[in-house]
Amino acid sequence: MTNLDQDAPPNSIAEWVTALFDELHDPQVLEVVLTPGGGDAIMACRGAAGTLRQRRLPSPLVAGVLAKMKKLARLDVAERSRPQCGNVRLLNFHGSSTEFEVATRPAGDGEALTLRRL
């Protein structure tokens, strides 16, 4: 597993949303999972062999990133007590139109999000 905390992390909601999608451009990454972790959240890139790499999403940005992802997938932003699932189509994702699944679920300290390329 590679830890990406030493890289220059994204520092805005828009940059984090872009980073979530960009991780799925790597053919080894099957899904990106964002889970709460005591204030900060952990973004884990998972492949067939398990977790490939992870980053820490700073706590001031967690709610904004979750809300933006839910809006893109046409999910209920206010609903946090039940699982939700929706799709996002990016018309120019590294040169082609690509569809993604966005799934949310309640988690211990907040809400978890899973992003998969379809």
Helices and strands as residue ranges (DSSP letters): E 2-3, G 4-6, H 13-23, E 31-37, E 40-47, E 50-57, H 59-72, E 84-93, E 96-107, E 110-117
